Amino acid sequence: MRCGPLAAALLAAGAPVLVAGCAYDPADAFASAEAVATTDLAGVAPPDDAQPVEVVRVVDGDTVVVDGDPGPVLPDGGETRVRLLLVDTPEVDGPNAEEECLGPEASAYAEELMPPGSRLLLAPDEELLDDFDRTLAYAWTEDGRFVNELLVANGLAYAVVFPPNDEHIEAVLDAEDRARTARLGVWGSC
């Protein structure tokens, strides 16, 4: 049996509620809160020189493999693993990490935003590679939605900055503040 909408909302908000016969699924709270979380975003538009690429696969919530011609993010072109700037999503179970709360949900949402075969627009910041030689970029869906901000706005990523790559930090920090206040995702379930 599932919770009614009021019980689910109260449970999602962390309210101490006892509802007999109620099975609460945190995914229900995410699904209902997503429409709220994706409104009132900063609306950071992709730069005019953003590099179009095709999504090969999503590795996890903050990493995607893309393929594209040479450009500002992929100087040599070809298939490249890209780490999204300003976000850190919970880990998924794998050889190098244990599964963290909402890790699978963060990965699923990233794949919803960036399904294999879809087009992304990528833009660099000050440094193109991190200390692990991973390509770093901001990403927008083909219809102009700022992926980095959406992950944080929905509580499926934490804002994190490694200077000097901080061009869009205000938008991402504002998104995190709203997600924390609304107790979305990691701020209400973990």
Short mmCIF file of the C-alpha atoms (twelve columns), coordinates in Angstrom:
data_MODEL
# 
_entry.id   MODEL 
# 
loop_
_atom_site.group_PDB 
_atom_site.id 
_atom_site.type_symbol 
_atom_site.label_atom_id 
_atom_site.label_alt_id 
_atom_site.label_comp_id 
_atom_site.label_asym_id 
_atom_site.label_seq_id 
_atom_site.Cartn_x 
_atom_site.Cartn_y 
_atom_site.Cartn_z 
_atom_site.pdbx_PDB_model_num 
ATOM 1   C CA . MET A 1   0.000  0.000  0.000   1 
ATOM 2   C CA . ARG A 2   1.282  3.527  -0.762  1 
ATOM 3   C CA . CYS A 3   0.892  6.755  1.180   1 
ATOM 4   C CA . GLY A 4   -1.704 9.313  0.263   1 
ATOM 5   C CA . PRO A 5   -0.422 12.643 -1.091  1 
ATOM 6   C CA . LEU A 6   -0.607 14.457 2.256   1 
ATOM 7   C CA . ALA A 7   1.217  11.709 4.161   1 
ATOM 8   C CA . ALA A 8   3.852  11.462 1.432   1 
ATOM 9   C CA . ALA A 9   4.408  15.227 1.492   1 
ATOM 10  C CA . LEU A 10  4.722  15.279 5.275   1 
ATOM 11  C CA . LEU A 11  7.130  12.343 5.244   1 
ATOM 12  C CA . ALA A 12  9.167  13.889 2.422   1 
ATOM 13  C CA . ALA A 13  9.462  17.082 4.454   1 
ATOM 14  C CA . GLY A 14  10.823 15.065 7.355   1 
ATOM 15  C CA . ALA A 15  7.747  15.530 9.524   1 
ATOM 16  C CA . PRO A 16  7.358  12.954 12.294  1 
ATOM 17  C CA . VAL A 17  4.180  11.295 11.016  1 
ATOM 18  C CA . LEU A 18  2.843  7.857  11.782  1 
ATOM 19  C CA . VAL A 19  0.596  6.576  9.038   1 
ATOM 20  C CA . ALA A 20  -0.696 3.027  9.462   1 
ATOM 21  C CA . GLY A 21  -0.259 0.850  6.388   1 
ATOM 22  C CA . CYS A 22  1.742  3.483  4.555   1 
ATOM 23  C CA . ALA A 23  4.753  2.503  2.456   1 
ATOM 24  C CA . TYR A 24  6.797  5.590  1.652   1 
ATOM 25  C CA . ASP A 25  8.989  5.628  -1.419  1 
ATOM 26  C CA . PRO A 26  11.451 8.603  -1.472  1 
ATOM 27  C CA . ALA A 27  11.207 8.590  -5.271  1 
ATOM 28  C CA . ASP A 28  7.610  9.791  -4.871  1 
ATOM 29  C CA . ALA A 29  8.807  12.947 -3.136  1 
ATOM 30  C CA . PHE A 30  11.400 13.569 -5.829  1 
ATOM 31  C CA . ALA A 31  8.865  13.114 -8.614  1 
ATOM 32  C CA . SER A 32  6.419  15.546 -7.029  1 
ATOM 33  C CA . ALA A 33  9.059  18.104 -6.048  1 
ATOM 34  C CA . GLU A 34  10.886 18.105 -9.383  1 
ATOM 35  C CA . ALA A 35  8.474  20.532 -11.066 1 
ATOM 36  C CA . VAL A 36  8.917  22.989 -8.196  1 
ATOM 37  C CA . ALA A 37  12.691 22.596 -8.110  1 
ATOM 38  C CA . THR A 38  13.120 23.253 -11.813 1 
ATOM 39  C CA . THR A 39  11.243 26.542 -11.758 1 
ATOM 40  C CA . ASP A 40  12.812 29.817 -10.667 1 
ATOM 41  C CA . LEU A 41  16.261 28.799 -11.904 1 
ATOM 42  C CA . ALA A 42  18.863 31.373 -12.841 1 
ATOM 43  C CA . GLY A 43  18.470 30.483 -16.496 1 
ATOM 44  C CA . VAL A 44  22.171 30.458 -17.294 1 
ATOM 45  C CA . ALA A 45  22.257 30.334 -21.074 1 
ATOM 46  C CA . PRO A 46  24.919 28.447 -22.986 1 
ATOM 47  C CA . PRO A 47  27.599 30.693 -24.441 1 
ATOM 48  C CA . ASP A 48  27.495 31.358 -28.179 1 
ATOM 49  C CA . ASP A 49  30.655 29.298 -28.669 1 
ATOM 50  C CA . ALA A 50  29.429 26.257 -26.690 1 
ATOM 51  C CA . GLN A 51  30.596 23.018 -28.262 1 
ATOM 52  C CA . PRO A 52  27.884 20.634 -29.512 1 
ATOM 53  C CA . VAL A 53  28.524 16.974 -28.669 1 
ATOM 54  C CA . GLU A 54  26.579 13.709 -28.633 1 
ATOM 55  C CA . VAL A 55  26.047 11.775 -25.402 1 
ATOM 56  C CA . VAL A 56  27.538 8.279  -25.524 1 
ATOM 57  C CA . ARG A 57  26.572 7.304  -21.964 1 
ATOM 58  C CA . VAL A 58  26.121 8.645  -18.460 1 
ATOM 59  C CA . VAL A 59  28.741 7.238  -16.070 1 
ATOM 60  C CA . ASP A 60  27.096 8.630  -12.932 1 
ATOM 61  C CA . GLY A 61  25.344 11.798 -11.822 1 
ATOM 62  C CA . ASP A 62  28.273 14.117 -12.497 1 
ATOM 63  C CA . THR A 63  30.176 12.336 -15.281 1 
ATOM 64  C CA . VAL A 64  29.180 11.708 -18.885 1 
ATOM 65  C CA . VAL A 65  30.957 10.251 -21.918 1 
ATOM 66  C CA . VAL A 66  30.473 12.343 -25.059 1 
ATOM 67  C CA . ASP A 67  31.659 12.284 -28.651 1 
ATOM 68  C CA . GLY A 68  32.269 15.304 -30.814 1 
ATOM 69  C CA . ASP A 69  34.398 17.155 -33.293 1 
ATOM 70  C CA . PRO A 70  37.389 19.194 -32.068 1 
ATOM 71  C CA . GLY A 71  36.357 22.332 -30.211 1 
ATOM 72  C CA . PRO A 72  36.886 24.347 -27.012 1 
ATOM 73  C CA . VAL A 73  36.066 21.438 -24.651 1 
ATOM 74  C CA . LEU A 74  37.291 18.542 -26.789 1 
ATOM 75  C CA . PRO A 75  40.459 19.954 -28.389 1 
ATOM 76  C CA . ASP A 76  41.221 16.631 -30.105 1 
ATOM 77  C CA . GLY A 77  37.609 15.616 -30.660 1 
ATOM 78  C CA . GLY A 78  36.457 12.034 -30.287 1 
ATOM 79  C CA . GLU A 79  35.004 10.142 -27.361 1 
ATOM 80  C CA . THR A 80  35.767 11.881 -24.051 1 
ATOM 81  C CA . ARG A 81  34.788 11.436 -20.408 1 
ATOM 82  C CA . VAL A 82  33.537 14.803 -19.058 1 
ATOM 83  C CA . ARG A 83  33.223 15.697 -15.367 1 
ATOM 84  C CA . LEU A 84  30.552 18.367 -14.774 1 
ATOM 85  C CA . LEU A 85  31.829 21.499 -13.051 1 
ATOM 86  C CA . LEU A 86  30.501 22.817 -9.721  1 
ATOM 87  C CA . VAL A 87  28.582 19.643 -8.834  1 
ATOM 88  C CA . ASP A 88  29.265 16.521 -6.815  1 
ATOM 89  C CA . THR A 89  26.606 13.811 -6.870  1 
ATOM 90  C CA . PRO A 90  26.331 10.919 -4.417  1 
ATOM 91  C CA . GLU A 91  28.327 7.878  -5.511  1 
ATOM 92  C CA . VAL A 92  26.843 4.779  -7.090  1 
ATOM 93  C CA . ASP A 93  28.024 1.306  -6.219  1 
ATOM 94  C CA . GLY A 94  31.138 0.456  -8.198  1 
ATOM 95  C CA . PRO A 95  34.708 -0.758 -8.033  1 
ATOM 96  C CA . ASN A 96  35.990 2.518  -6.558  1 
ATOM 97  C CA . ALA A 97  33.106 3.566  -4.320  1 
ATOM 98  C CA . GLU A 98  30.255 2.358  -2.167  1 
ATOM 99  C CA . GLU A 99  26.728 3.419  -2.991  1 
ATOM 100 C CA . GLU A 100 25.649 6.602  -1.220  1 
ATOM 101 C CA . CYS A 101 22.139 7.807  -0.468  1 
ATOM 102 C CA . LEU A 102 20.413 8.875  -3.723  1 
ATOM 103 C CA . GLY A 103 23.431 7.927  -5.865  1 
ATOM 104 C CA . PRO A 104 21.340 5.773  -8.213  1 
ATOM 105 C CA . GLU A 105 18.634 8.465  -8.379  1 
ATOM 106 C CA . ALA A 106 21.230 11.127 -9.263  1 
ATOM 107 C CA . SER A 107 22.551 8.911  -12.052 1 
ATOM 108 C CA . ALA A 108 19.038 8.185  -13.313 1 
ATOM 109 C CA . TYR A 109 18.172 11.894 -13.367 1 
ATOM 110 C CA . ALA A 110 21.417 12.681 -15.209 1 
ATOM 111 C CA . GLU A 111 20.502 10.057 -17.798 1 
ATOM 112 C CA . GLU A 112 17.017 11.547 -18.080 1 
ATOM 113 C CA . LEU A 113 18.598 14.936 -18.831 1 
ATOM 114 C CA . MET A 114 21.338 13.502 -21.060 1 
ATOM 115 C CA . PRO A 115 20.135 10.233 -22.628 1 
ATOM 116 C CA . PRO A 116 22.504 8.368  -24.956 1 
ATOM 117 C CA . GLY A 117 22.238 9.776  -28.466 1 
ATOM 118 C CA . SER A 118 21.073 13.201 -27.307 1 
ATOM 119 C CA . ARG A 119 22.958 16.411 -28.036 1 
ATOM 120 C CA . LEU A 120 24.590 18.565 -25.381 1 
ATOM 121 C CA . LEU A 121 26.254 21.926 -25.494 1 
ATOM 122 C CA . LEU A 122 29.483 22.052 -23.467 1 
ATOM 123 C CA . ALA A 123 31.493 25.046 -22.311 1 
ATOM 124 C CA . PRO A 124 34.796 25.185 -20.449 1 
ATOM 125 C CA . ASP A 125 35.810 27.427 -17.572 1 
ATOM 126 C CA . GLU A 126 39.360 28.546 -16.731 1 
ATOM 127 C CA . GLU A 127 40.958 25.085 -16.507 1 
ATOM 128 C CA . LEU A 128 39.983 22.347 -18.940 1 
ATOM 129 C CA . LEU A 129 41.480 19.419 -16.998 1 
ATOM 130 C CA . ASP A 130 41.531 18.566 -13.300 1 
ATOM 131 C CA . ASP A 131 44.381 16.953 -11.356 1 
ATOM 132 C CA . PHE A 132 43.222 13.537 -12.609 1 
ATOM 133 C CA . ASP A 133 43.299 14.673 -16.284 1 
ATOM 134 C CA . ARG A 134 39.503 14.582 -16.484 1 
ATOM 135 C CA . THR A 135 37.893 17.012 -18.919 1 
ATOM 136 C CA . LEU A 136 35.831 19.607 -17.037 1 
ATOM 137 C CA . ALA A 137 32.810 21.410 -18.476 1 
ATOM 138 C CA . TYR A 138 29.418 22.978 -17.991 1 
ATOM 139 C CA . ALA A 139 26.598 21.242 -19.881 1 
ATOM 140 C CA . TRP A 140 23.301 22.355 -21.384 1 
ATOM 141 C CA . THR A 141 20.638 20.207 -22.973 1 
ATOM 142 C CA . GLU A 142 19.860 20.934 -26.601 1 
ATOM 143 C CA . ASP A 143 16.841 22.979 -25.486 1 
ATOM 144 C CA . GLY A 144 19.057 25.166 -23.262 1 
ATOM 145 C CA . ARG A 145 18.550 23.704 -19.756 1 
ATOM 146 C CA . PHE A 146 21.666 24.086 -17.572 1 
ATOM 147 C CA . VAL A 147 22.380 20.516 -16.413 1 
ATOM 148 C CA . ASN A 148 24.812 21.477 -13.630 1 
ATOM 149 C CA . GLU A 149 22.225 23.751 -12.007 1 
ATOM 150 C CA . LEU A 150 19.350 21.272 -12.442 1 
ATOM 151 C CA . LEU A 151 21.202 18.493 -10.604 1 
ATOM 152 C CA . VAL A 152 21.774 20.773 -7.612  1 
ATOM 153 C CA . ALA A 153 18.311 22.391 -7.751  1 
ATOM 154 C CA . ASN A 154 16.699 18.979 -7.405  1 
ATOM 155 C CA . GLY A 155 18.825 17.985 -4.422  1 
ATOM 156 C CA . LEU A 156 20.712 15.331 -6.378  1 
ATOM 157 C CA . ALA A 157 24.099 17.051 -6.184  1 
ATOM 158 C CA . TYR A 158 26.059 19.263 -3.837  1 
ATOM 159 C CA . ALA A 159 27.618 22.502 -5.045  1 
ATOM 160 C CA . VAL A 160 31.405 22.233 -5.040  1 
ATOM 161 C CA . VAL A 161 33.990 24.596 -6.469  1 
ATOM 162 C CA . PHE A 162 37.620 24.052 -7.334  1 
ATOM 163 C CA . PRO A 163 39.018 27.493 -8.202  1 
ATOM 164 C CA . PRO A 164 39.525 28.994 -10.659 1 
ATOM 165 C CA . ASN A 165 36.567 27.156 -12.274 1 
ATOM 166 C CA . ASP A 166 33.728 29.180 -10.768 1 
ATOM 167 C CA . GLU A 167 32.037 31.120 -13.573 1 
ATOM 168 C CA . HIS A 168 28.504 29.954 -12.693 1 
ATOM 169 C CA . ILE A 169 28.916 29.426 -8.957  1 
ATOM 170 C CA . GLU A 170 26.235 31.959 -7.973  1 
ATOM 171 C CA . ALA A 171 23.523 30.132 -9.937  1 
ATOM 172 C CA . VAL A 172 24.569 26.760 -8.530  1 
ATOM 173 C CA . LEU A 173 24.821 28.011 -4.925  1 
ATOM 174 C CA . ASP A 174 21.381 29.646 -5.222  1 
ATOM 175 C CA . ALA A 175 19.994 26.348 -6.511  1 
ATOM 176 C CA . GLU A 176 21.547 24.517 -3.565  1 
ATOM 177 C CA . ASP A 177 20.081 26.995 -1.081  1 
ATOM 178 C CA . ARG A 178 16.594 26.469 -2.547  1 
ATOM 179 C CA . ALA A 179 16.984 22.665 -2.522  1 
ATOM 180 C CA . ARG A 180 18.197 22.715 1.086   1 
ATOM 181 C CA . THR A 181 15.342 24.982 2.194   1 
ATOM 182 C CA . ALA A 182 12.786 22.767 0.436   1 
ATOM 183 C CA . ARG A 183 14.526 19.629 1.807   1 
ATOM 184 C CA . LEU A 184 14.760 18.134 -1.660  1 
ATOM 185 C CA . GLY A 185 16.789 15.036 -2.429  1 
ATOM 186 C CA . VAL A 186 19.911 14.707 -0.279  1 
ATOM 187 C CA . TRP A 187 18.685 17.526 1.963   1 
ATOM 188 C CA . GLY A 188 15.570 15.620 2.991   1 
ATOM 189 C CA . SER A 189 16.256 11.941 2.375   1 
ATOM 190 C CA . CYS A 190 19.835 11.397 3.452   1 
# 
